[in-house]
Amino acid sequence: MIWRAIVLWLAFSNHAVAQEFLRTDVALSDDDFYNLVACAAPPGGECAKSIVRWPKDTLTIGITKMERAYLGGKKTRAEASLTRAVDEINAANSGIQLTRNDSAPDIAILFLDIPSRSQIKGSGFDVLEGTPISGAGVRVFAKDGVILKAVIIFTTGLQKRAYESAMLEEITQGLGLLTDIGGAYYESRSIFSQSSNALTKLGKQDIMALGRHYPAR
């Protein structure tokens, strides 16, 4: 697939095996918070990653694969979680909006019948096959700072009660804010918390970061 030539990196959530996060035990300024989640810059430090953004202000997002293991309660919870996450991100009033479209969306969501802490199988993306995953994760494909595609994968090992938080985090990271925050302080304050999956709404600084990444016009 053409994506093989333009993969930027794999950014996993707090449910994943190969996390990427920076730790802080105190509140960050808005500048430091944004730089951490947008380009992996430590407080007051330089970016460790390139900043990437989508080139348009309206994106499509949809569930493109839902394997039989999710039929029933898991499917219902997954659909509801996607609806809530889209509503939450759109309500942030940033310069980017999401619309549901399950046919070739910009951000594809796959619910695969694979266990957590395993290797991806059946994604339909050659570059993803065989790569490790735990509960859920997002991969962003970008070139020259421009995001071209994002793929979110859920596994059967992720409990239903975590769907809402994981969905919101993975979608937000799929917009280009790819680094998690370690430490207890942000566990109750940010969807980017590396060690918590309790939040189901964007925190105050999450909304700020999204607005900086995609300023409203």
KEPA-602264 format. One line per 4 residues: for each residue x, z, y of N, C-alpha, C, CB. Coordinates in pm, 1 decimal. Each point is the difference from the previous one (the first is absolute). Glycine has a CB too. Layout:
// KEPA-602264
X/Z/Y/X/Z/Y/X/Z/Y/X/Z/Y; ...;
//
This chain:
// KEPA-602264
83.0/0.0/-119.4/-83.0/0.0/119.4/86.9/0.0/125.0/-181.1/120.9/-124.7; 123.8/-172.7/237.1/76.9/-7.2/123.0/33.5/138.3/54.0/-109.3/-217.3/50.1; 31.3/319.0/-88.3/24.5/134.2/52.6/137.5/51.5/-39.1/-244.2/44.7/-10.1; 300.7/-92.9/-98.8/128.3/52.4/-45.9/108.1/-15.3/106.7/-65.3/-55.4/-234.9;
56.4/-49.1/315.0/103.1/-26.6/100.0/-19.0/79.3/127.8/21.9/-225.2/-95.5; -138.2/289.0/111.6/-26.9/63.7/127.3/-39.9/146.4/-12.9/-67.3/-220.9/83.9; 96.7/280.7/-197.5/-29.7/141.0/-15.6/89.6/81.5/92.1/-71.9/-37.8/-238.5; 13.5/127.0/313.6/78.9/85.0/88.2/39.9/128.4/-70.2/-117.2/-96.9/197.6;
20.7/173.5/-242.4/27.1/120.1/-75.9/-128.4/48.3/-66.7/187.9/61.1/157.1; -171.6/34.1/-244.0/-115.2/61.7/-64.5/-15.9/139.9/56.9/32.1/-136.2/-212.6; -145.9/160.8/274.0/-26.1/130.5/59.9/-106.2/70.7/-81.3/62.3/-84.3/229.4; -23.8/188.9/-297.1/-94.3/74.5/-82.9/-56.2/119.7/75.9/123.9/-73.2/-205.4;
-241.9/113.6/166.4/-61.2/117.4/58.7/51.3/125.7/-67.3/-203.0/-133.4/57.1; 139.3/246.7/-21.3/41.0/127.0/-59.4/-33.6/6.6/-148.8/-32.8/109.0/221.8; -37.9/-207.9/-274.5/-33.3/-2.0/-142.0/105.6/-74.5/-81.1/-242.3/10.4/60.0; 347.8/-57.2/2.7/85.9/-96.1/-65.7/129.2/59.6/-51.4/-98.7/-170.1/144.0;
170.8/87.1/-217.5/126.3/41.0/-58.6/112.9/-8.0/101.2/-80.8/-77.5/-221.9; 90.4/-36.3/291.5/112.8/-24.4/89.3/-43.7/15.4/144.8/102.8/-155.4/-168.5; -115.2/278.2/213.0/-48.7/25.5/133.5/107.1/-30.3/103.6/-153.7/173.8/-91.1; 105.1/-207.5/210.4/86.3/-10.6/115.5/-61.2/88.6/106.7/76.9/-237.4/-58.1;
-6.4/344.0/95.5/-53.1/90.2/101.1/114.8/70.0/71.0/-211.0/32.9/-134.0; 180.2/18.3/252.0/92.2/83.9/74.7/-67.2/134.6/20.0/107.1/-199.7/116.9; -29.6/304.6/-123.5/-54.6/134.8/3.7/8.4/61.6/139.3/64.1/26.2/-238.8; -168.4/46.8/274.8/1.3/84.0/118.8/-84.9/122.7/-26.9/33.4/-200.0/151.4;
10.0/312.4/-103.3/-77.1/123.5/-17.7/-64.5/45.5/129.9/153.7/65.0/-184.4; -143.9/-147.9/287.5/-57.1/33.9/130.4/-76.3/-120.5/53.5/187.3/164.7/46.8; -264.5/-139.2/58.7/-72.6/-109.1/63.8/96.7/-98.1/64.9/-194.9/152.5/39.3; 164.4/-279.9/-49.7/79.8/-104.3/63.3/-66.9/-45.1/129.3/86.4/-74.7/-225.0;
-5.9/33.3/319.9/-55.6/-65.1/117.6/-66.7/-130.2/-43.3/176.7/103.9/150.3; -261.8/-158.1/-66.0/-65.3/-125.7/-34.5/102.7/-110.9/-22.2/-201.2/70.3/132.1; 306.1/-72.9/-49.3/103.6/-102.1/-17.0/68.1/12.6/-135.4/35.7/-2.3/247.1; 4.1/124.8/-281.7/68.9/21.2/-127.7/-92.0/-27.3/-118.1/145.9/169.9/109.8;
-272.2/-129.8/-99.0/-95.1/-24.4/-108.5/-16.5/-149.9/-23.0/-120.2/214.8/54.4; 96.9/-288.7/52.3/-18.9/-144.4/-15.0/124.1/-66.0/-59.0/-158.0/2.3/194.0; 274.3/31.4/-142.5/121.9/-62.9/-49.6/26.3/33.2/-146.3/91.9/9.4/230.6; -130.6/110.7/-273.1/18.9/37.6/-140.4/-87.3/-86.6/-90.2/54.7/236.3/68.9;
-184.0/-243.3/-38.9/-89.4/-72.1/-91.1/14.4/-151.3/12.5/-158.6/191.1/13.8; 201.8/-240.3/102.9/9.1/-143.7/22.3/131.3/-60.8/-44.7/-151.8/31.4/188.2; 261.4/47.1/-178.6/129.6/-60.7/-34.2/97.6/98.7/-62.7/-34.9/-158.7/186.1; -18.0/269.0/-239.4/82.0/98.6/-72.8/113.8/55.4/85.6/-56.0/-118.6/-212.0;
27.6/142.6/338.4/100.4/60.4/88.3/-11.9/151.5/-5.4/-4.5/-202.0/151.3; 112.1/275.1/-175.1/-5.2/145.1/8.4/-21.8/41.0/144.9/151.2/22.7/-201.4; -201.2/98.0/226.8/-24.7/41.7/138.1/122.5/-21.1/89.0/-164.1/167.5/-85.3; 144.8/-246.5/189.5/108.7/-27.9/92.7/101.1/-101.0/-50.3/-31.3/226.3/82.6;
8.7/-281.1/-202.3/96.5/-89.4/-61.8/-40.6/-145.9/4.1/62.7/186.2/-144.5; 15.0/-267.2/76.7/-21.8/-144.3/-2.2/-86.8/-42.1/-118.8/220.6/-31.1/114.1; -282.8/-84.4/-101.4/-83.5/-53.9/-106.4/83.6/-33.8/-122.8/-158.5/-90.2/171.4; 104.9/122.9/-289.5/64.3/-37.4/-125.8/-67.4/-122.4/-62.2/64.2/240.0/-36.1;
-178.5/-280.9/89.6/-73.6/-116.9/-48.2/-38.1/-87.6/118.1/-88.2/129.9/-197.8; 60.7/-253.3/170.0/-54.4/-89.3/101.3/-146.0/35.3/25.7/159.7/-183.1/-69.1; -203.8/166.8/191.3/-141.1/16.7/32.5/-73.8/-127.7/-37.7/54.0/161.2/188.7; -164.0/-146.5/-260.1/-78.6/-116.1/-43.4/-145.2/18.0/41.4/155.5/-38.0/-195.0;
-217.1/-71.6/232.3/-139.1/2.7/43.7/-72.1/-125.2/-51.9/63.2/134.0/207.4; -194.7/-121.5/-218.1/-82.9/-117.6/-25.6/-7.7/-81.9/128.2/-135.3/122.5/-177.7; 128.7/-255.4/166.5/1.0/-85.2/119.0/-137.5/-25.3/61.3/199.5/-105.2/-95.4; -302.4/167.1/40.1/-135.5/-23.1/51.3/-72.4/132.1/12.9/-6.6/-228.1/-105.0;
-102.7/228.5/179.8/-67.2/126.4/29.6/-120.8/27.6/-88.8/77.9/-26.4/231.8; -114.6/-66.9/-317.7/-107.5/22.1/-97.1/51.5/-36.7/-137.7/-178.8/-46.3/173.4; 172.6/141.7/-265.4/48.7/-20.7/-135.7/-114.7/12.7/-98.9/226.3/87.4/65.1; -216.2/-162.2/-173.9/-94.9/16.9/-109.0/60.3/90.5/-106.6/-99.8/-227.2/46.3;
14.6/304.4/-109.0/43.8/92.2/-104.9/-106.5/2.8/-107.8/132.9/140.6/164.3; -90.9/-135.2/-290.1/-100.2/1.7/-105.2/58.5/35.1/-135.1/-126.8/-167.8/127.4; 39.7/204.7/-216.9/37.8/30.1/-137.8/-3.0/-130.7/-78.4/-92.7/238.2/14.3; 209.2/-284.3/-55.5/9.0/-128.6/-68.3/7.3/14.1/-151.6/113.1/-89.8/201.0;
-90.5/211.6/-248.1/2.2/22.3/-144.8/-44.1/141.7/-30.0/184.9/-168.0/-28.4; -286.5/179.6/-56.3/-51.2/130.7/-42.8/-17.4/-9.4/-151.4/-119.9/48.0/225.0; 215.1/6.1/-297.9/-4.3/-12.8/-145.1/-102.8/95.4/-60.0/241.2/-68.9/-0.1; -277.2/42.8/-124.3/-112.9/68.4/-63.4/16.7/151.8/-7.4/-36.9/-206.0/-131.1;
157.7/253.0/132.7/24.2/144.2/-7.1/-61.6/74.4/118.3/211.3/-47.0/-124.0; -244.4/-24.8/231.0/-53.2/63.6/120.5/-150.9/-11.8/11.6/214.9/-48.1/110.2; -279.3/-20.1/-203.1/-144.3/-16.4/9.9/-69.0/135.7/-7.5/17.3/-228.7/-103.6; -125.1/241.7/181.1/-69.9/128.3/3.8/38.4/78.8/123.6/-8.2/2.8/-248.9;
33.0/126.0/229.4/26.0/89.6/112.0/123.9/-34.3/79.8/-112.0/172.5/-129.3; 216.8/-218.6/61.9/122.9/-34.2/72.3/-22.2/-119.3/92.3/135.8/88.8/-190.9; -209.7/-188.4/143.4/-27.5/-117.1/83.1/-81.5/38.7/122.4/7.6/-146.0/-203.2; -108.0/228.0/182.3/-83.6/44.8/111.0/83.5/76.0/103.6/-198.1/12.9/-155.3;
284.6/75.6/106.1/85.3/78.3/90.4/99.5/-90.6/72.4/-24.1/200.5/-150.7; 76.8/-298.8/81.7/95.7/-92.3/61.1/-65.3/-79.6/111.9/123.2/-15.3/-217.1; -240.9/-38.2/191.8/-70.5/-77.7/101.4/-30.6/85.3/122.4/-98.6/-143.4/-179.8; 51.7/264.7/156.6/-31.6/89.8/111.8/125.3/36.3/78.2/-193.7/91.2/-129.1;
303.6/-71.0/58.9/125.4/36.3/66.9/49.7/-112.5/88.7/57.3/148.6/-191.4; -71.8/-272.1/145.6/41.8/-114.2/81.4/-86.3/-10.1/125.4/78.0/-120.7/-206.9; -207.8/136.2/191.5/-90.5/-6.2/115.5/36.6/106.0/103.5/-182.8/-87.7/-148.4; 207.8/210.7/102.6/34.1/108.7/92.2/133.8/-25.4/68.6/-129.7/159.0/-143.1;
227.0/-208.8/67.9/132.0/-24.6/57.7/-6.4/-109.4/106.5/106.4/70.6/-216.4; -178.7/-177.6/189.4/-14.4/-108.0/97.5/-68.8/52.0/126.0/-11.1/-169.8/-186.4; -94.4/247.9/168.7/-70.7/56.6/114.8/91.6/92.0/81.1/-216.0/-15.0/-127.8; 296.1/93.7/59.9/89.1/94.3/67.9/106.0/-73.8/81.1/-39.0/167.1/-183.0;
98.7/-270.1/125.7/103.3/-75.5/71.4/-61.4/-77.4/116.6/134.1/-19.3/-212.6; -249.1/-41.5/191.9/-64.1/-72.9/109.5/-42.0/92.7/113.2/-78.9/-168.7/-164.8; 42.4/291.7/131.8/-43.2/95.9/102.0/115.6/51.2/84.7/-185.6/65.7/-150.1; 309.5/-92.0/107.7/116.7/43.7/77.3/17.0/-80.7/127.6/108.9/70.0/-212.0;
-181.6/-182.5/222.2/1.6/-82.3/121.0/139.3/-49.9/36.4/-196.0/128.1/79.0; 274.0/-163.4/-180.0/129.2/-63.3/24.6/-22.2/-149.6/19.5/121.8/176.5/-136.9; -12.6/-250.6/144.2/-11.6/-144.0/18.0/-15.3/-75.7/-129.5/133.6/24.6/202.0; -169.1/43.1/-310.8/-21.5/-68.3/-127.0/-127.8/51.7/-64.0/248.4/-31.9/-30.9;
-323.2/-59.0/-28.6/-125.7/33.5/-65.4/-2.0/-60.8/-140.2/-118.8/10.8/223.7; 47.5/55.5/-313.0/-9.1/-43.5/-139.2/-141.8/-44.4/-32.0/185.4/157.1/-63.3; -196.8/-263.1/-15.3/-129.9/-43.6/-49.8/8.8/-19.1/-150.8/-54.5/-112.2/220.7; -52.3/143.5/-290.6/-2.0/-8.5/-145.9/-19.6/-144.2/-44.5/-91.3/233.4/-13.6;
179.8/-276.2/-75.3/-11.2/-132.2/-60.4/78.1/4.4/-130.4/-24.7/-117.8/226.4; -43.6/105.8/-337.4/66.3/11.1/-129.5/59.4/-132.0/-49.4/-156.7/184.0/-52.3; 143.0/-289.0/130.5/52.2/-130.5/-38.8/128.0/-30.7/78.0/-233.8/-79.4/-54.2; 348.9/91.5/-12.8/131.2/-28.9/59.7/22.2/73.6/132.1/-7.6/-222.9/-109.6;
-8.8/356.3/110.7/17.9/74.1/124.7/147.2/13.7/38.8/-209.9/123.8/-51.1; 232.8/-89.6/177.5/136.8/28.2/46.0/57.9/120.1/-74.8/-56.1/-93.8/227.7; -25.9/196.8/-244.0/40.2/120.3/-74.0/-82.0/4.9/-127.7/61.8/126.0/213.3; 4.3/-150.1/-324.4/-68.3/-1.2/-129.9/14.0/135.8/-67.0/42.9/-247.3/-24.6;
-151.7/297.0/-32.1/0.0/128.6/-70.6/-30.0/-26.7/-146.5/-74.5/126.4/208.1; 162.9/-75.7/-295.4/-11.9/-21.6/-143.9/-14.5/134.4/-71.0/137.2/-212.2/16.5; -239.1/224.8/-97.7/-17.5/116.4/-86.3/35.4/-43.8/-141.7/-182.8/101.4/149.7; 304.6/-68.7/-190.7/53.1/-48.6/-126.9/-12.8/104.3/-110.5/158.3/-144.6/126.7;
-180.9/98.1/-246.5/-8.9/87.9/-116.4/139.8/28.6/-53.5/-228.5/-91.7/-56.8; 303.3/165.6/135.4/132.5/45.8/-39.0/9.7/148.0/33.9/102.9/-230.3/37.4; -28.3/308.1/-115.2/11.0/142.9/28.7/91.5/25.0/118.4/-40.5/50.4/-240.7; 30.2/68.6/297.4/94.5/39.5/103.7/138.9/16.9/-62.1/-184.8/114.6/131.8;
284.6/-118.3/-46.6/139.1/11.0/-43.7/32.8/-104.6/-106.9/-5.1/245.6/52.9; -33.1/-367.8/-21.0/23.5/-110.9/-92.7/53.1/-118.7/79.8/-184.0/80.2/-157.6; 177.2/-196.9/98.9/41.8/-121.5/66.5/-121.7/-88.0/25.9/226.9/13.0/-109.7; -225.3/-80.3/222.5/-111.6/-85.4/38.2/-13.5/-117.1/-97.7/32.0/65.4/241.8;
-155.3/-89.3/-284.0/-28.2/-108.7/-93.5/-137.1/-58.2/31.6/143.4/107.9/-179.1; -148.4/-239.2/188.7/-127.8/-65.5/21.9/-41.0/-12.4/144.7/-63.0/84.5/-217.0; 160.0/-75.4/309.5/-31.8/-5.7/142.7/-27.4/-141.8/49.3/140.4/201.7/30.4; -84.3/-300.8/-100.6/-10.0/-136.1/47.5/109.3/-39.2/97.3/-240.3/18.9/-33.9;
329.1/75.4/66.2/114.5/-26.2/87.1/127.1/19.0/-82.4/-127.9/75.2/208.6; 199.5/-182.2/-231.4/119.3/7.5/-84.9/98.6/105.5/47.2/-30.0/-239.8/-51.9; 47.2/252.2/182.3/99.5/91.4/54.1/-39.1/146.6/-22.2/58.6/-173.4/170.7; -184.8/200.6/-192.6/-45.1/137.2/-24.5/10.9/40.3/-146.1/-153.5/-24.0/192.0;
145.8/-73.3/-280.5/-4.1/29.7/-142.9/127.4/73.5/-44.2/-145.0/-203.4/-36.9; 123.2/313.5/-34.6/110.9/76.8/-53.8/59.3/100.8/95.3/45.8/-191.9/-138.8; -94.5/197.9/261.9/51.6/99.3/94.2/-73.7/132.8/-20.0/58.3/-182.7/166.9; 6.3/295.7/-140.0/-60.5/130.0/-29.5/-107.0/40.4/100.5/213.6/65.5/-104.9;
-308.8/11.4/54.8/-104.7/54.1/85.9/-48.9/129.5/-62.1/-68.5/-231.3/80.8; 22.4/321.3/2.7/-62.5/121.9/-50.4/-151.0/-12.9/17.4/205.8/139.8/56.6; -264.9/-70.9/39.6/-145.0/-6.0/13.8/-50.3/-120.7/76.2/2.1/242.8/-9.3; 60.6/-271.4/123.8/-41.2/-112.0/83.8/116.9/-40.2/88.1/-241.5/76.4/-2.2;
239.1/-199.4/49.8/109.5/-44.6/85.9/-36.3/-126.6/74.3/162.2/104.1/-155.8; -85.3/-134.4/260.3/-22.5/-121.1/77.7/131.0/-76.9/10.6/-187.1/110.4/130.4; 179.1/-240.7/-142.3/115.4/-85.6/25.2/-34.6/-95.3/113.0/76.5/17.2/-241.2; 16.7/-24.1/335.1/-16.1/-86.6/116.3/98.8/-114.9/-10.5/-78.2/193.8/143.0;
27.0/-315.4/-124.6/84.0/-119.0/0.6/14.7/-44.8/145.2/-75.4/-69.6/-235.0; 199.4/61.1/283.3/21.4/-33.9/140.3/122.6/-87.1/16.3/-108.6/213.3/67.9; 110.5/-285.7/41.8/114.4/-83.8/33.6/16.6/-0.2/151.0/-34.3/-144.8/-205.6; 157.2/172.7/251.4/31.6/-1.3/142.8/-94.0/89.5/80.0/87.7/-231.7/-26.3;
-117.5/349.6/-29.3/-82.8/96.4/69.7/-149.6/-24.5/-7.3/189.3/28.3/146.8; -229.2/-133.6/-218.1/-141.7/-36.1/-8.5/-50.9/25.4/-141.6/29.1/-174.0/181.6; -135.8/252.7/-193.1/-60.7/25.2/-130.6/-84.9/-119.7/-39.1/-0.6/249.6/40.9; 20.1/-294.7/-163.1/-73.1/-115.6/-51.1/-106.1/37.8/-103.2/202.8/-136.1/42.3;
-180.4/248.5/-111.0/-91.4/40.7/-106.9/27.4/145.2/-33.5/-11.5/-235.6/-93.0; -90.2/308.5/53.8/17.4/135.6/-52.0/-84.0/14.5/-125.8/44.1/92.9/232.2; 10.3/-21.2/-329.0/-68.9/22.1/-127.5/-0.4/149.6/-29.2/68.9/-229.5/-87.3; -186.4/283.8/65.1/-16.4/141.9/-33.9/-40.9/8.0/-146.3/-65.8/62.3/239.2;
132.7/24.7/-313.6/-29.3/14.5/-142.9/-37.1/144.3/-32.2/158.1/-188.6/-53.1; -267.9/204.1/-19.3/-41.7/129.0/-54.1/17.9/-2.7/-151.4/-166.2/35.0/189.8; 200.5/80.0/-246.5/9.8/13.7/-144.5/-107.0/95.5/-50.7/246.8/-46.3/10.1; -268.6/45.9/-141.3/-101.1/88.2/-58.2/42.1/146.1/5.5/-69.8/-185.9/-149.2;
198.1/211.0/178.8/47.9/137.1/6.0/-36.4/73.9/127.4/182.5/-72.9/-143.3; -228.7/0.3/244.1/-39.3/64.1/125.6/-141.7/54.6/-13.4/151.1/-154.5/132.4; -168.7/281.5/-108.5/-131.0/62.4/-15.8/-96.9/-48.4/107.5/109.5/200.9/-102.5; -237.0/-205.7/66.2/-101.7/-51.0/92.2/-1.8/75.1/132.1/-134.6/-67.3/-196.2;
155.8/196.8/190.9/-7.3/78.1/122.8/110.4/-36.1/99.3/-103.3/183.2/-131.9; 206.5/-253.5/86.2/109.1/-40.5/89.1/-20.1/-139.8/57.3/151.9/145.5/-131.2; -256.5/-216.6/87.6/-17.2/-138.9/42.5/-11.6/-13.6/151.8/-111.4/-45.7/-217.7; 32.8/131.8/279.4/-28.1/-16.5/142.7/126.9/16.3/83.1/-233.0/84.7/-37.4;
310.2/18.0/7.9/124.6/22.6/73.8/101.1/-110.2/-28.8/-41.5/247.0/-7.2; 56.7/-281.7/-120.4/97.0/-102.0/-37.5/-36.0/-135.2/61.1/44.8/123.6/-213.4; -172.6/-157.7/213.6/-42.6/-127.9/55.5/33.7/-8.4/147.8/-183.7/-12.1/-169.0; 153.6/118.0/243.5/27.3/-0.6/142.9/149.6/-8.3/26.9/-208.2/132.9/38.9;
287.1/-57.2/-114.4/144.9/-3.9/20.1/58.0/-137.0/-32.7/9.7/243.3/-52.7; -47.4/-299.2/-61.5/59.5/-126.5/-41.7/-37.0/-112.9/96.7/-8.0/77.5/-239.2; -115.5/-78.8/286.3/-39.2/-104.3/94.7/76.6/16.0/130.7/-228.6/-11.6/-104.7; 238.6/135.0/153.5/72.8/23.7/124.9/145.3/-41.7/-13.9/-153.9/189.5/54.4;
214.8/-158.1/-168.2/138.1/-41.7/-20.9/9.8/-151.8/-15.5/48.6/221.4/-107.7; -150.9/-282.6/52.4/-2.1/-144.9/-12.8/-8.5/-72.3/133.0/-105.7/31.4/-218.4; 80.2/43.6/325.3/-0.2/-57.2/134.9/139.4/1.8/60.9/-236.5/74.5/29.2; 333.8/-17.9/-101.8/137.9/-2.6/46.8/60.5/134.7/30.4/-52.1/-216.9/88.7;
-24.0/323.8/-105.6/51.4/135.6/23.0/39.8/56.2/-136.2/-147.2/36.6/208.2; 268.9/-63.7/-250.4/35.8/6.1/-141.1/76.9/123.5/-45.2/1.8/-240.5/12.5; 23.2/334.8/74.8/80.2/115.6/-39.1/-82.7/127.2/2.7/203.7/-112.9/88.9; -195.6/191.3/-196.2/-70.3/127.3/-8.6/77.1/111.9/70.4/-100.9/-75.1/-216.5;
30.3/186.4/236.4/58.9/118.2/64.0/0.2/114.4/-100.4/-78.5/-74.7/230.1; 195.8/127.0/-259.9/11.2/115.2/-87.8/-7.4/129.9/79.6/137.6/-136.0/-159.2; -164.8/246.7/89.9/-7.1/130.0/65.2/-142.6/48.5/13.8/207.7/-54.5/121.9; -222.7/187.7/-114.3/-132.7/60.9/-0.9/-78.4/-22.8/128.1/90.8/169.2/-152.4;
-23.9/-184.9/265.3/-70.9/-3.5/128.0/-105.8/-109.6/4.1/204.4/89.7/109.6; -171.4/-208.2/-160.2/-92.4/-112.5/12.1/-95.7/-15.2/-118.2/173.6/-110.9/134.5; -169.1/205.1/-230.3/-90.4/-9.0/-114.4/-146.3/3.8/41.6/174.4/108.5/-138.8; -205.7/-33.7/242.6/-138.1/11.6/46.6/-23.2/-78.2/128.9/-12.7/224.6/-107.6;
110.7/-304.3/148.1/-7.8/-65.9/130.6/16.9/-151.4/-3.3/86.1/208.5/92.8; -37.6/-263.7/-203.5/28.2/-144.3/-1.5/-25.8/-61.2/-136.1/169.7/34.8/177.0; -227.0/-154.5/-175.0/-22.3/-75.8/-123.1/133.2/-42.7/-60.5/-221.7/-80.6/87.8; 329.4/86.3/-9.5/132.2/-39.9/-48.3/73.9/112.5/-73.0/9.8/-160.5/188.8;
-73.6/274.8/-205.2/65.3/110.8/-69.7/43.3/-42.0/-139.4/-136.7/163.2/131.2; 261.9/-138.2/-161.5/56.0/-39.5/-129.3/-48.1/88.3/-114.0/198.7/-85.1/119.9; -239.8/207.4/-90.0/-29.8/96.3/-105.5/-146.8/38.4/-9.2/227.7/84.2/29.9; -313.2/-145.3/51.2/-141.2/37.0/-2.5/-86.9/-124.6/-8.5/50.0/207.4/133.0;
-157.9/-196.7/-210.0/-99.3/-107.7/-1.3/-138.4/56.7/31.0/138.0/-129.5/-168.1; -139.9/231.9/255.9/-124.7/67.3/32.6/-73.4/-64.9/117.3/100.6/209.7/-86.2; -28.0/-274.4/177.4/-63.5/-53.8/119.6/-78.1/-126.8/-30.2/182.2/99.2/136.9; -298.5/-111.8/-76.0/-82.1/-119.3/-15.6/-30.8/-64.9/134.9/-98.8/99.7/-207.1;
161.6/-48.2/312.3/-13.3/-56.5/133.4/137.7/-8.9/64.3/-234.1/93.6/22.7; 249.4/-185.9/69.0/125.3/-12.3/72.6/19.4/120.2/90.7/-16.0/-250.2/-9.3; 138.5/301.7/12.3/32.3/107.8/91.2/19.5/-52.6/141.1/104.8/126.1/-187.8; -92.4/-34.7/283.4/15.1/-38.1/140.8/121.6/-90.3/19.9/-109.2/215.5/68.5;
222.2/-179.4/-128.7/119.8/-81.8/16.8/-4.0/-127.0/-85.1/127.2/208.2/50.2; -203.3/-207.3/-158.0/-20.4/-123.1/-77.5/-68.9/-105.0/87.6/-15.7/133.4/-215.8; -87.1/-90.6/287.1/-73.2/-90.3/88.7/91.4/-49.6/111.5/-215.4/120.0/-52.1; 295.9/-28.6/106.3/96.3/-39.0/102.6/95.2/-106.5/-51.4/-16.6/227.7/99.3;
71.5/-207.2/-220.5/96.9/-93.8/-56.3/-63.5/-136.5/-24.4/121.4/191.7/-106.2; -243.1/-191.9/56.9/-69.4/-125.8/-24.3/-22.4/-74.6/131.0/-111.5/99.6/-201.8; 76.9/-25.5/306.8/-21.5/-61.3/130.5/128.1/-54.1/61.7/-190.6/153.7/31.6; 302.4/-87.1/-58.2/127.9/-51.4/50.4/42.9/-124.6/-76.3/66.1/232.3/66.0;
-92.4/-233.1/-194.6/39.6/-114.5/-82.5/-84.7/-122.2/34.2/71.3/156.0/-184.2; -198.6/-130.3/213.8/-92.4/-106.9/36.2/-76.5/41.9/123.6/-20.4/-74.8/-240.2; 80.6/58.6/359.0/-67.9/42.6/123.2/-131.3/-75.1/21.9/223.0/54.2/98.6; -322.9/18.5/-55.3/-128.7/-61.6/32.6/17.0/-90.4/121.2/-125.6/198.5/-94.2;
57.5/-310.0/93.1/8.7/-94.3/111.5/-110.0/24.7/101.8/102.4/-168.4/-152.8;
//
